[in-house]
Every structure is written in structure tokens, then in C-alpha cells.
Amino acid sequence: MEPNEGDESVIVISDTELENDSEFSVLIVENPPEVVAGTSKEKSAEVVDEECGLAITYSKKGNVMPHARYDCMEQSFTRRENDTSEPVDNNLNFCEQCYCYICDKPVSKCEFWKVPSLCHCNAHNKSKYWKAHRDAALKGTLSMFNFNLVDIDAELRRGGELLQKFSLVLAVEYNKYLMGMSVPNHTIPCTCSCHNVFNVFCEKCLINHFDIRLYSYTAVFELVDNFLCQADQEKPKAAVVMMMGAAKEILFHKQLSQVTNTDLNLMSSTPKLAVPFFMHRIANSLQKMLVLSDFPPCLFDKLKRFYQTLPFPSFCFAFTNSLNVLSWDDPFLTSILRGQNITGQRQKKGRKEVLWEEIVVIQARVERMEAREE
């Protein structure tokens, strides 16, 4: 076989006595002359392995591969549990192949490498604090669902990324709603003659010309509506994350006591009207997805537990138990579907339990069973 140009010459020497004189004690592996000429300029260092009786007279230094900062061989690293006030000792320095343990990207691209109170340069894998910080950074918005890293696939990660972008834009629009908009007060027509005479307001009509502040929730309504429409087009895992995240955001929106826009009959005018409208839409979509989609049992349970932690205001109490949907492998549901329990009741811990599901859930179950011809 023809040797490659990248191969180097290696001389292997054995110091043991050979029983067969025909065997060589020195074996020379040669390269073509042009390769030897190119490598002869490099320095050689003899390494002797006494146990095996081998001596390697030439070796090539390996390439430095990307690594975490705490594993760097060129720069020393000092481990601390949770020191974020400032860089510790030599931790600030790094080589070209060092990666940030928290951001999981090259140190040169880490925005918080030496920022006080963050100091990613001190992060390492032996600290519980830094491990938790890394998990939160890798999960992003998905951390509020208490998912494990092994549970997060491409669908969930996409849903989390879209939710994070939506949350940032929503915060800006909601802040505009809280600030309101100042407009002239034209509710009382002014007939004072001072306008024609002096072109200014007199003391008698000044009260008619005060500016009032209006608060309109319409821009927020349109933003949430577009995001939910986008979620309907995504795959089930991404959609369920987007909808639950949107529900958590809008449930924190407050109804202001000040004057709102003049058309109070619009669904989009105030949070008190808009939020229940969105929650009804979100709850129905989530119920269908939990029935029609084959979510892993662990993911199914975590989604339901997250929904139960949402801060429902008084005008949304009707949606508190909307996600009490039984999984297909639930023993109670299975016994009813198989005809083993025709009453739909059972005794659990001394109390009678009745299976009751909303019409949306029942229709979804019928749709799935018909599709599978069960």
C-alpha cells in the first residue's frame, strides 16, 4: 500500500532477546523521501516504555481541541463554588479553544465572561450552583416547565425560542398599554367666546380643555392573537409550549381603573374582556392536543402540573380545572372505554369519583378512536 504524505517515520526498538534470529530487533517504517525531507526539520524526542521494551524516537504533538475553560491545559483554573463578584485568580485568561461552560460557545463570544455578579469565567462542572445555572441557560424559557435536558427535543426547543421572542415583544406592548395615551378632552363642547376674542382659554372654560389619558389594550390583543395563530401552525410539542407560555404572560395583565378607550364593547379593549377570550381558546386547544397527540407520560404530567400553577385572576377562575384530562393509559378511563365500568364511577380513598370531561375532550377522544378504528 502506498504511504500517505501525512505519515511520519517511526523506529521501534526492542531490547528483549529474540528466540528466532530471523526476527529483527529494529523495525524502521519509512516514508517517501519527499515526506522525510519535510519532517526532518521537526524536533524529535525519544520516549522509552520500559514495560513493553519499546522506544519511540519520533512523535507529533497533537492538536488542541475545543474544551471548557476549567479543562484548559495552557491557563490555570481555580475552582470556587459560586463566586460571581469578580474573576478568581487566573480564570479570566483563556486560549483560542476555550468554551464558556454556561453559554456553551467560545469564550470570545460570551457576553458575561467578566461581568460583575455574573462572571462566567469562574464556572465549572464541580459546582452545584454553576450546574444549575448552565441548565437554566440551556433550557431558556423552557426552564419554567421544569423539563429535564433529556426531555427537550427540537420541537420543544423551537417552541421555547418562539415563546421567548414573543415574551420580549409582549412586554413592550403591555408597557405601552400601562402608560396610556394623552388626548384632548372633547367630551364637553366649548362655546366660550374667549376663543374668538383672545384665541386662548379663559378661567371659565379651562376645565373643558384638560387632556385625558386613555388606555387601550387593542395592540396587545392583536399581538397575542397573531402568536396563537402561529402556534396553531406548529407541531404539537412546540404549540403546547407556546400556548401555555402565552397563557402565563397574559394572566398577569391587570385591569386598570382609569378611563379606557371610548368603545368599551370591543373584545380587545380591556384585559378583563380579552384575557378570558384568549384563555377559552387556549384551554380548548390544549385539551385537544393532550388527547390527539402522543406525548410521553413524563411530558404529559409536567404540562398538566405547570397549568395548575398558573395565577388565574378572579375573572378567569372558570379555567382553573380545564386541563384535568386523563391520559389514555389511565386505569379509570381504560376500564370505562373497555366496558368494564358502565357507571363511570369508582371509589377512591373512601370517596366516590365520577368521570366528567368537557365536550371538547369527548369529541377529541371520538375523533382519535375513529381514526384508529378502535
VOLUMRO-587291 format. One record per residue (C-alpha): residue in one letter; y negated, z, x; chain; residue number from 1. Coordinates in steps of 0.25 Angstrom, whole numbers, plus 5000, padded with zeros to 4 digits. Layout:
BEGIN
node code A | north Y | up Z | east X | unit A | pos NUM
...
This chain:
BEGIN
node code M | north 5000 | up 5000 | east 5000 | unit A | pos 1
node code E | north 4986 | up 4996 | east 5005 | unit A | pos 2
node code P | north 4978 | up 5009 | east 5008 | unit A | pos 3
node code N | north 4965 | up 5010 | east 5001 | unit A | pos 4
node code E | north 4951 | up 5010 | east 5008 | unit A | pos 5
node code G | north 4948 | up 5024 | east 5004 | unit A | pos 6
node code D | north 4961 | up 5030 | east 5011 | unit A | pos 7
node code E | north 4960 | up 5038 | east 5024 | unit A | pos 8
node code S | north 4969 | up 5040 | east 5035 | unit A | pos 9
node code V | north 4977 | up 5053 | east 5035 | unit A | pos 10
node code I | north 4986 | up 5058 | east 5046 | unit A | pos 11
node code V | north 4997 | up 5068 | east 5042 | unit A | pos 12
node code I | north 5003 | up 5076 | east 5054 | unit A | pos 13
node code S | north 5016 | up 5085 | east 5052 | unit A | pos 14
node code D | north 5019 | up 5096 | east 5062 | unit A | pos 15
node code T | north 5033 | up 5098 | east 5058 | unit A | pos 16
node code E | north 5045 | up 5093 | east 5065 | unit A | pos 17
node code L | north 5052 | up 5081 | east 5058 | unit A | pos 18
node code E | north 5067 | up 5081 | east 5057 | unit A | pos 19
node code N | north 5066 | up 5066 | east 5057 | unit A | pos 20
node code D | north 5060 | up 5060 | east 5069 | unit A | pos 21
node code S | north 5057 | up 5047 | east 5061 | unit A | pos 22
node code E | north 5047 | up 5054 | east 5053 | unit A | pos 23
node code F | north 5033 | up 5054 | east 5058 | unit A | pos 24
node code S | north 5025 | up 5067 | east 5060 | unit A | pos 25
node code V | north 5012 | up 5060 | east 5059 | unit A | pos 26
node code L | north 5009 | up 5051 | east 5048 | unit A | pos 27
node code I | north 4996 | up 5042 | east 5048 | unit A | pos 28
node code V | north 4991 | up 5036 | east 5036 | unit A | pos 29
node code E | north 4981 | up 5025 | east 5040 | unit A | pos 30
node code N | north 4970 | up 5017 | east 5033 | unit A | pos 31
node code P | north 4966 | up 5003 | east 5036 | unit A | pos 32
node code P | north 4957 | up 5002 | east 5048 | unit A | pos 33
node code E | north 4944 | up 5000 | east 5040 | unit A | pos 34
node code V | north 4947 | up 5013 | east 5032 | unit A | pos 35
node code V | north 4950 | up 5021 | east 5044 | unit A | pos 36
node code A | north 4937 | up 5016 | east 5050 | unit A | pos 37
node code G | north 4929 | up 5020 | east 5038 | unit A | pos 38
node code T | north 4935 | up 5034 | east 5038 | unit A | pos 39
node code S | north 4935 | up 5037 | east 5053 | unit A | pos 40
node code K | north 4921 | up 5041 | east 5053 | unit A | pos 41
node code E | north 4924 | up 5053 | east 5043 | unit A | pos 42
node code K | north 4928 | up 5066 | east 5049 | unit A | pos 43
node code S | north 4942 | up 5071 | east 5049 | unit A | pos 44
node code A | north 4947 | up 5085 | east 5049 | unit A | pos 45
node code E | north 4961 | up 5090 | east 5051 | unit A | pos 46
node code V | north 4967 | up 5099 | east 5041 | unit A | pos 47
node code V | north 4981 | up 5105 | east 5044 | unit A | pos 48
node code D | north 4990 | up 5110 | east 5034 | unit A | pos 49
node code E | north 4999 | up 5120 | east 5041 | unit A | pos 50
node code E | north 5009 | up 5122 | east 5030 | unit A | pos 51
node code C | north 5012 | up 5107 | east 5028 | unit A | pos 52
node code G | north 5010 | up 5103 | east 5042 | unit A | pos 53
node code L | north 5000 | up 5092 | east 5039 | unit A | pos 54
node code A | north 4987 | up 5089 | east 5046 | unit A | pos 55
node code I | north 4977 | up 5080 | east 5038 | unit A | pos 56
node code T | north 4967 | up 5075 | east 5049 | unit A | pos 57
node code Y | north 4958 | up 5068 | east 5039 | unit A | pos 58
node code S | north 4953 | up 5071 | east 5025 | unit A | pos 59
node code K | north 4942 | up 5067 | east 5016 | unit A | pos 60
node code K | north 4932 | up 5076 | east 5009 | unit A | pos 61
node code G | north 4933 | up 5076 | east 4994 | unit A | pos 62
node code N | north 4922 | up 5072 | east 4984 | unit A | pos 63
node code V | north 4915 | up 5084 | east 4977 | unit A | pos 64
node code M | north 4918 | up 5083 | east 4962 | unit A | pos 65
node code P | north 4909 | up 5088 | east 4951 | unit A | pos 66
node code H | north 4910 | up 5103 | east 4949 | unit A | pos 67
node code A | north 4904 | up 5115 | east 4943 | unit A | pos 68
node code R | north 4893 | up 5121 | east 4951 | unit A | pos 69
node code Y | north 4901 | up 5134 | east 4953 | unit A | pos 70
node code D | north 4912 | up 5126 | east 4960 | unit A | pos 71
node code C | north 4903 | up 5119 | east 4970 | unit A | pos 72
node code M | north 4908 | up 5119 | east 4984 | unit A | pos 73
node code E | north 4895 | up 5116 | east 4990 | unit A | pos 74
node code Q | north 4886 | up 5126 | east 4983 | unit A | pos 75
node code S | north 4890 | up 5141 | east 4982 | unit A | pos 76
node code F | north 4890 | up 5147 | east 4968 | unit A | pos 77
node code T | north 4888 | up 5161 | east 4963 | unit A | pos 78
node code R | north 4895 | up 5165 | east 4950 | unit A | pos 79
node code R | north 4888 | up 5175 | east 4941 | unit A | pos 80
node code E | north 4892 | up 5178 | east 4926 | unit A | pos 81
node code N | north 4879 | up 5174 | east 4919 | unit A | pos 82
node code D | north 4867 | up 5173 | east 4928 | unit A | pos 83
node code T | north 4857 | up 5163 | east 4922 | unit A | pos 84
node code S | north 4844 | up 5169 | east 4927 | unit A | pos 85
node code E | north 4844 | up 5161 | east 4939 | unit A | pos 86
node code P | north 4853 | up 5153 | east 4949 | unit A | pos 87
node code V | north 4862 | up 5162 | east 4956 | unit A | pos 88
node code D | north 4863 | up 5160 | east 4972 | unit A | pos 89
node code N | north 4866 | up 5146 | east 4975 | unit A | pos 90
node code N | north 4871 | up 5142 | east 4961 | unit A | pos 91
node code L | north 4858 | up 5133 | east 4959 | unit A | pos 92
node code N | north 4863 | up 5123 | east 4970 | unit A | pos 93
node code F | north 4873 | up 5113 | east 4967 | unit A | pos 94
node code C | north 4879 | up 5100 | east 4973 | unit A | pos 95
node code E | north 4879 | up 5086 | east 4967 | unit A | pos 96
node code Q | north 4893 | up 5088 | east 4959 | unit A | pos 97
node code C | north 4890 | up 5102 | east 4953 | unit A | pos 98
node code Y | north 4890 | up 5103 | east 4938 | unit A | pos 99
node code C | north 4884 | up 5113 | east 4929 | unit A | pos 100
node code Y | north 4894 | up 5122 | east 4923 | unit A | pos 101
node code I | north 4887 | up 5123 | east 4910 | unit A | pos 102
node code C | north 4881 | up 5109 | east 4907 | unit A | pos 103
node code D | north 4893 | up 5102 | east 4913 | unit A | pos 104
node code K | north 4885 | up 5092 | east 4920 | unit A | pos 105
node code P | north 4879 | up 5090 | east 4934 | unit A | pos 106
node code V | north 4870 | up 5101 | east 4939 | unit A | pos 107
node code S | north 4859 | up 5091 | east 4941 | unit A | pos 108
node code K | north 4859 | up 5088 | east 4926 | unit A | pos 109
node code C | north 4859 | up 5103 | east 4922 | unit A | pos 110
node code E | north 4846 | up 5107 | east 4916 | unit A | pos 111
node code F | north 4849 | up 5122 | east 4916 | unit A | pos 112
node code W | north 4854 | up 5123 | east 4931 | unit A | pos 113
node code K | north 4844 | up 5133 | east 4936 | unit A | pos 114
node code V | north 4836 | up 5136 | east 4923 | unit A | pos 115
node code P | north 4834 | up 5151 | east 4922 | unit A | pos 116
node code S | north 4842 | up 5158 | east 4911 | unit A | pos 117
node code L | north 4852 | up 5147 | east 4911 | unit A | pos 118
node code C | north 4855 | up 5143 | east 4926 | unit A | pos 119
node code H | north 4868 | up 5135 | east 4924 | unit A | pos 120
node code C | north 4869 | up 5135 | east 4939 | unit A | pos 121
node code N | north 4875 | up 5149 | east 4938 | unit A | pos 122
node code A | north 4886 | up 5144 | east 4928 | unit A | pos 123
node code H | north 4901 | up 5145 | east 4932 | unit A | pos 124
node code N | north 4914 | up 5145 | east 4925 | unit A | pos 125
node code K | north 4918 | up 5160 | east 4928 | unit A | pos 126
node code S | north 4907 | up 5166 | east 4919 | unit A | pos 127
node code K | north 4909 | up 5168 | east 4904 | unit A | pos 128
node code Y | north 4894 | up 5166 | east 4902 | unit A | pos 129
node code W | north 4894 | up 5153 | east 4908 | unit A | pos 130
node code K | north 4907 | up 5148 | east 4902 | unit A | pos 131
node code A | north 4901 | up 5151 | east 4888 | unit A | pos 132
node code H | north 4888 | up 5144 | east 4892 | unit A | pos 133
node code R | north 4896 | up 5132 | east 4896 | unit A | pos 134
node code D | north 4904 | up 5132 | east 4884 | unit A | pos 135
node code A | north 4891 | up 5132 | east 4875 | unit A | pos 136
node code A | north 4885 | up 5121 | east 4883 | unit A | pos 137
node code L | north 4897 | up 5112 | east 4882 | unit A | pos 138
node code K | north 4898 | up 5115 | east 4867 | unit A | pos 139
node code G | north 4884 | up 5113 | east 4864 | unit A | pos 140
node code T | north 4881 | up 5114 | east 4849 | unit A | pos 141
node code L | north 4896 | up 5116 | east 4846 | unit A | pos 142
node code S | north 4896 | up 5130 | east 4852 | unit A | pos 143
node code M | north 4891 | up 5135 | east 4839 | unit A | pos 144
node code F | north 4904 | up 5131 | east 4833 | unit A | pos 145
node code N | north 4912 | up 5139 | east 4843 | unit A | pos 146
node code F | north 4920 | up 5128 | east 4847 | unit A | pos 147
node code N | north 4929 | up 5129 | east 4859 | unit A | pos 148
node code L | north 4927 | up 5118 | east 4870 | unit A | pos 149
node code V | north 4941 | up 5113 | east 4868 | unit A | pos 150
node code D | north 4937 | up 5110 | east 4853 | unit A | pos 151
node code I | north 4925 | up 5102 | east 4856 | unit A | pos 152
node code D | north 4929 | up 5087 | east 4856 | unit A | pos 153
node code A | north 4920 | up 5074 | east 4856 | unit A | pos 154
node code E | north 4917 | up 5075 | east 4841 | unit A | pos 155
node code L | north 4913 | up 5089 | east 4841 | unit A | pos 156
node code R | north 4904 | up 5087 | east 4853 | unit A | pos 157
node code R | north 4897 | up 5075 | east 4847 | unit A | pos 158
node code G | north 4895 | up 5084 | east 4834 | unit A | pos 159
node code G | north 4889 | up 5095 | east 4843 | unit A | pos 160
node code E | north 4880 | up 5085 | east 4851 | unit A | pos 161
node code L | north 4874 | up 5079 | east 4838 | unit A | pos 162
node code L | north 4872 | up 5093 | east 4832 | unit A | pos 163
node code Q | north 4865 | up 5097 | east 4844 | unit A | pos 164
node code K | north 4855 | up 5086 | east 4843 | unit A | pos 165
node code F | north 4853 | up 5088 | east 4828 | unit A | pos 166
node code S | north 4850 | up 5103 | east 4830 | unit A | pos 167
node code L | north 4839 | up 5099 | east 4840 | unit A | pos 168
node code V | north 4832 | up 5089 | east 4831 | unit A | pos 169
node code L | north 4834 | up 5098 | east 4819 | unit A | pos 170
node code A | north 4827 | up 5110 | east 4826 | unit A | pos 171
node code V | north 4815 | up 5101 | east 4828 | unit A | pos 172
node code E | north 4814 | up 5096 | east 4813 | unit A | pos 173
node code Y | north 4817 | up 5110 | east 4808 | unit A | pos 174
node code N | north 4805 | up 5116 | east 4817 | unit A | pos 175
node code K | north 4796 | up 5105 | east 4811 | unit A | pos 176
node code Y | north 4800 | up 5110 | east 4797 | unit A | pos 177
node code L | north 4797 | up 5124 | east 4800 | unit A | pos 178
node code M | north 4783 | up 5120 | east 4806 | unit A | pos 179
node code G | north 4780 | up 5113 | east 4793 | unit A | pos 180
node code M | north 4768 | up 5102 | east 4792 | unit A | pos 181
node code S | north 4754 | up 5105 | east 4789 | unit A | pos 182
node code V | north 4748 | up 5097 | east 4778 | unit A | pos 183
node code P | north 4735 | up 5098 | east 4770 | unit A | pos 184
node code N | north 4735 | up 5105 | east 4756 | unit A | pos 185
node code H | north 4733 | up 5095 | east 4745 | unit A | pos 186
node code T | north 4739 | up 5103 | east 4734 | unit A | pos 187
node code I | north 4725 | up 5106 | east 4728 | unit A | pos 188
node code P | north 4716 | up 5094 | east 4727 | unit A | pos 189
node code C | north 4702 | up 5098 | east 4733 | unit A | pos 190
node code T | north 4690 | up 5094 | east 4725 | unit A | pos 191
node code C | north 4679 | up 5101 | east 4732 | unit A | pos 192
node code S | north 4666 | up 5093 | east 4735 | unit A | pos 193
node code C | north 4665 | up 5098 | east 4749 | unit A | pos 194
node code H | north 4674 | up 5087 | east 4754 | unit A | pos 195
node code N | north 4663 | up 5077 | east 4749 | unit A | pos 196
node code V | north 4651 | up 5084 | east 4754 | unit A | pos 197
node code F | north 4655 | up 5090 | east 4767 | unit A | pos 198
node code N | north 4669 | up 5084 | east 4770 | unit A | pos 199
node code V | north 4674 | up 5098 | east 4773 | unit A | pos 200
node code F | north 4681 | up 5109 | east 4766 | unit A | pos 201
node code C | north 4673 | up 5120 | east 4759 | unit A | pos 202
node code E | north 4678 | up 5134 | east 4757 | unit A | pos 203
node code K | north 4681 | up 5131 | east 4742 | unit A | pos 204
node code C | north 4691 | up 5120 | east 4745 | unit A | pos 205
node code L | north 4696 | up 5124 | east 4759 | unit A | pos 206
node code I | north 4709 | up 5130 | east 4753 | unit A | pos 207
node code N | north 4713 | up 5117 | east 4748 | unit A | pos 208
node code H | north 4713 | up 5111 | east 4762 | unit A | pos 209
node code F | north 4722 | up 5120 | east 4769 | unit A | pos 210
node code D | north 4734 | up 5114 | east 4776 | unit A | pos 211
node code I | north 4748 | up 5118 | east 4771 | unit A | pos 212
node code R | north 4761 | up 5117 | east 4779 | unit A | pos 213
node code L | north 4773 | up 5110 | east 4773 | unit A | pos 214
node code Y | north 4788 | up 5112 | east 4777 | unit A | pos 215
node code S | north 4797 | up 5100 | east 4775 | unit A | pos 216
node code Y | north 4812 | up 5101 | east 4778 | unit A | pos 217
node code T | north 4814 | up 5086 | east 4776 | unit A | pos 218
node code A | north 4814 | up 5082 | east 4791 | unit A | pos 219
node code V | north 4825 | up 5092 | east 4793 | unit A | pos 220
node code F | north 4833 | up 5087 | east 4781 | unit A | pos 221
node code E | north 4833 | up 5073 | east 4786 | unit A | pos 222
node code L | north 4838 | up 5077 | east 4800 | unit A | pos 223
node code V | north 4849 | up 5085 | east 4794 | unit A | pos 224
node code D | north 4853 | up 5075 | east 4784 | unit A | pos 225
node code N | north 4854 | up 5064 | east 4795 | unit A | pos 226
node code F | north 4862 | up 5073 | east 4804 | unit A | pos 227
node code L | north 4872 | up 5076 | east 4793 | unit A | pos 228
node code C | north 4873 | up 5061 | east 4790 | unit A | pos 229
node code Q | north 4876 | up 5059 | east 4805 | unit A | pos 230
node code A | north 4887 | up 5070 | east 4805 | unit A | pos 231
node code D | north 4894 | up 5062 | east 4793 | unit A | pos 232
node code Q | north 4896 | up 5051 | east 4802 | unit A | pos 233
node code E | north 4902 | up 5059 | east 4814 | unit A | pos 234
node code K | north 4917 | up 5063 | east 4816 | unit A | pos 235
node code P | north 4921 | up 5076 | east 4808 | unit A | pos 236
node code K | north 4920 | up 5085 | east 4820 | unit A | pos 237
node code A | north 4906 | up 5081 | east 4824 | unit A | pos 238
node code A | north 4902 | up 5080 | east 4810 | unit A | pos 239
node code V | north 4907 | up 5094 | east 4807 | unit A | pos 240
node code V | north 4899 | up 5100 | east 4819 | unit A | pos 241
node code M | north 4887 | up 5092 | east 4815 | unit A | pos 242
node code M | north 4886 | up 5097 | east 4801 | unit A | pos 243
node code M | north 4889 | up 5112 | east 4804 | unit A | pos 244
node code G | north 4879 | up 5112 | east 4815 | unit A | pos 245
node code A | north 4869 | up 5105 | east 4805 | unit A | pos 246
node code A | north 4872 | up 5116 | east 4795 | unit A | pos 247
node code K | north 4869 | up 5127 | east 4804 | unit A | pos 248
node code E | north 4856 | up 5121 | east 4808 | unit A | pos 249
node code I | north 4851 | up 5119 | east 4794 | unit A | pos 250
node code L | north 4855 | up 5133 | east 4789 | unit A | pos 251
node code F | north 4845 | up 5139 | east 4798 | unit A | pos 252
node code H | north 4834 | up 5131 | east 4792 | unit A | pos 253
node code K | north 4824 | up 5140 | east 4784 | unit A | pos 254
node code Q | north 4817 | up 5138 | east 4771 | unit A | pos 255
node code L | north 4802 | up 5140 | east 4773 | unit A | pos 256
node code S | north 4794 | up 5148 | east 4763 | unit A | pos 257
node code Q | north 4782 | up 5139 | east 4766 | unit A | pos 258
node code V | north 4778 | up 5127 | east 4758 | unit A | pos 259
node code T | north 4787 | up 5115 | east 4759 | unit A | pos 260
node code N | north 4785 | up 5100 | east 4756 | unit A | pos 261
node code T | north 4780 | up 5097 | east 4742 | unit A | pos 262
node code D | north 4793 | up 5091 | east 4738 | unit A | pos 263
node code L | north 4802 | up 5103 | east 4736 | unit A | pos 264
node code N | north 4813 | up 5095 | east 4729 | unit A | pos 265
node code L | north 4817 | up 5087 | east 4741 | unit A | pos 266
node code M | north 4830 | up 5092 | east 4746 | unit A | pos 267
node code S | north 4825 | up 5090 | east 4760 | unit A | pos 268
node code S | north 4812 | up 5099 | east 4758 | unit A | pos 269
node code T | north 4817 | up 5113 | east 4762 | unit A | pos 270
node code P | north 4829 | up 5119 | east 4769 | unit A | pos 271
node code K | north 4833 | up 5127 | east 4756 | unit A | pos 272
node code L | north 4836 | up 5113 | east 4749 | unit A | pos 273
node code A | north 4840 | up 5105 | east 4761 | unit A | pos 274
node code V | north 4850 | up 5115 | east 4768 | unit A | pos 275
node code P | north 4859 | up 5117 | east 4756 | unit A | pos 276
node code F | north 4859 | up 5102 | east 4754 | unit A | pos 277
node code F | north 4864 | up 5100 | east 4768 | unit A | pos 278
node code M | north 4874 | up 5111 | east 4768 | unit A | pos 279
node code H | north 4881 | up 5106 | east 4756 | unit A | pos 280
node code R | north 4882 | up 5092 | east 4763 | unit A | pos 281
node code I | north 4887 | up 5099 | east 4776 | unit A | pos 282
node code A | north 4897 | up 5108 | east 4769 | unit A | pos 283
node code N | north 4903 | up 5096 | east 4761 | unit A | pos 284
node code S | north 4905 | up 5088 | east 4774 | unit A | pos 285
node code L | north 4911 | up 5100 | east 4782 | unit A | pos 286
node code Q | north 4921 | up 5103 | east 4771 | unit A | pos 287
node code K | north 4925 | up 5088 | east 4770 | unit A | pos 288
node code M | north 4927 | up 5087 | east 4786 | unit A | pos 289
node code L | north 4935 | up 5100 | east 4786 | unit A | pos 290
node code V | north 4945 | up 5095 | east 4776 | unit A | pos 291
node code L | north 4945 | up 5080 | east 4780 | unit A | pos 292
node code S | north 4945 | up 5082 | east 4796 | unit A | pos 293
node code D | north 4956 | up 5087 | east 4804 | unit A | pos 294
node code F | north 4948 | up 5098 | east 4812 | unit A | pos 295
node code P | north 4956 | up 5106 | east 4822 | unit A | pos 296
node code P | north 4959 | up 5120 | east 4816 | unit A | pos 297
node code C | north 4950 | up 5127 | east 4826 | unit A | pos 298
node code L | north 4938 | up 5118 | east 4824 | unit A | pos 299
node code F | north 4940 | up 5119 | east 4808 | unit A | pos 300
node code D | north 4939 | up 5134 | east 4809 | unit A | pos 301
node code K | north 4928 | up 5135 | east 4819 | unit A | pos 302
node code L | north 4920 | up 5125 | east 4810 | unit A | pos 303
node code K | north 4922 | up 5134 | east 4798 | unit A | pos 304
node code R | north 4918 | up 5147 | east 4805 | unit A | pos 305
node code F | north 4905 | up 5140 | east 4810 | unit A | pos 306
node code Y | north 4901 | up 5136 | east 4796 | unit A | pos 307
node code Q | north 4903 | up 5151 | east 4791 | unit A | pos 308
node code T | north 4893 | up 5155 | east 4802 | unit A | pos 309
node code L | north 4882 | up 5146 | east 4797 | unit A | pos 310
node code P | north 4870 | up 5154 | east 4792 | unit A | pos 311
node code F | north 4869 | up 5150 | east 4777 | unit A | pos 312
node code P | north 4856 | up 5153 | east 4770 | unit A | pos 313
node code S | north 4855 | up 5158 | east 4756 | unit A | pos 314
node code F | north 4853 | up 5144 | east 4750 | unit A | pos 315
node code C | north 4866 | up 5139 | east 4757 | unit A | pos 316
node code F | north 4876 | up 5151 | east 4754 | unit A | pos 317
node code A | north 4884 | up 5141 | east 4746 | unit A | pos 318
node code F | north 4889 | up 5134 | east 4758 | unit A | pos 319
node code T | north 4894 | up 5147 | east 4765 | unit A | pos 320
node code N | north 4909 | up 5144 | east 4762 | unit A | pos 321
node code S | north 4908 | up 5129 | east 4761 | unit A | pos 322
node code L | north 4917 | up 5128 | east 4773 | unit A | pos 323
node code N | north 4929 | up 5137 | east 4769 | unit A | pos 324
node code V | north 4938 | up 5125 | east 4769 | unit A | pos 325
node code L | north 4953 | up 5127 | east 4772 | unit A | pos 326
node code S | north 4960 | up 5119 | east 4783 | unit A | pos 327
node code W | north 4971 | up 5110 | east 4779 | unit A | pos 328
node code D | north 4981 | up 5119 | east 4786 | unit A | pos 329
node code D | north 4977 | up 5132 | east 4779 | unit A | pos 330
node code P | north 4989 | up 5139 | east 4773 | unit A | pos 331
node code F | north 4982 | up 5141 | east 4759 | unit A | pos 332
node code L | north 4977 | up 5127 | east 4758 | unit A | pos 333
node code T | north 4990 | up 5121 | east 4762 | unit A | pos 334
node code S | north 4998 | up 5129 | east 4752 | unit A | pos 335
node code I | north 4989 | up 5124 | east 4741 | unit A | pos 336
node code L | north 4990 | up 5110 | east 4745 | unit A | pos 337
node code R | north 5005 | up 5110 | east 4746 | unit A | pos 338
node code G | north 5006 | up 5116 | east 4732 | unit A | pos 339
node code Q | north 5012 | up 5130 | east 4737 | unit A | pos 340
node code N | north 5000 | up 5137 | east 4732 | unit A | pos 341
node code I | north 4996 | up 5131 | east 4718 | unit A | pos 342
node code T | north 4986 | up 5142 | east 4714 | unit A | pos 343
node code G | north 4976 | up 5141 | east 4726 | unit A | pos 344
node code Q | north 4976 | up 5156 | east 4729 | unit A | pos 345
node code R | north 4982 | up 5165 | east 4739 | unit A | pos 346
node code Q | north 4981 | up 5180 | east 4743 | unit A | pos 347
node code K | north 4975 | up 5183 | east 4756 | unit A | pos 348
node code K | north 4973 | up 5197 | east 4761 | unit A | pos 349
node code G | north 4975 | up 5202 | east 4747 | unit A | pos 350
node code R | north 4964 | up 5193 | east 4741 | unit A | pos 351
node code K | north 4966 | up 5180 | east 4732 | unit A | pos 352
node code E | north 4961 | up 5168 | east 4739 | unit A | pos 353
node code V | north 4959 | up 5155 | east 4731 | unit A | pos 354
node code L | north 4957 | up 5141 | east 4738 | unit A | pos 355
node code W | north 4944 | up 5135 | east 4734 | unit A | pos 356
node code E | north 4938 | up 5123 | east 4740 | unit A | pos 357
node code E | north 4926 | up 5115 | east 4737 | unit A | pos 358
node code I | north 4927 | up 5101 | east 4730 | unit A | pos 359
node code V | north 4923 | up 5094 | east 4743 | unit A | pos 360
node code V | north 4934 | up 5101 | east 4751 | unit A | pos 361
node code I | north 4944 | up 5097 | east 4740 | unit A | pos 362
node code Q | north 4940 | up 5083 | east 4740 | unit A | pos 363
node code A | north 4941 | up 5082 | east 4755 | unit A | pos 364
node code R | north 4955 | up 5088 | east 4754 | unit A | pos 365
node code V | north 4960 | up 5078 | east 4744 | unit A | pos 366
node code E | north 4954 | up 5067 | east 4752 | unit A | pos 367
node code R | north 4961 | up 5071 | east 4764 | unit A | pos 368
node code M | north 4975 | up 5073 | east 4757 | unit A | pos 369
node code E | north 4973 | up 5059 | east 4750 | unit A | pos 370
node code A | north 4970 | up 5053 | east 4763 | unit A | pos 371
node code R | north 4983 | up 5059 | east 4769 | unit A | pos 372
node code E | north 4991 | up 5057 | east 4757 | unit A | pos 373
node code E | north 4995 | up 5072 | east 4756 | unit A | pos 374
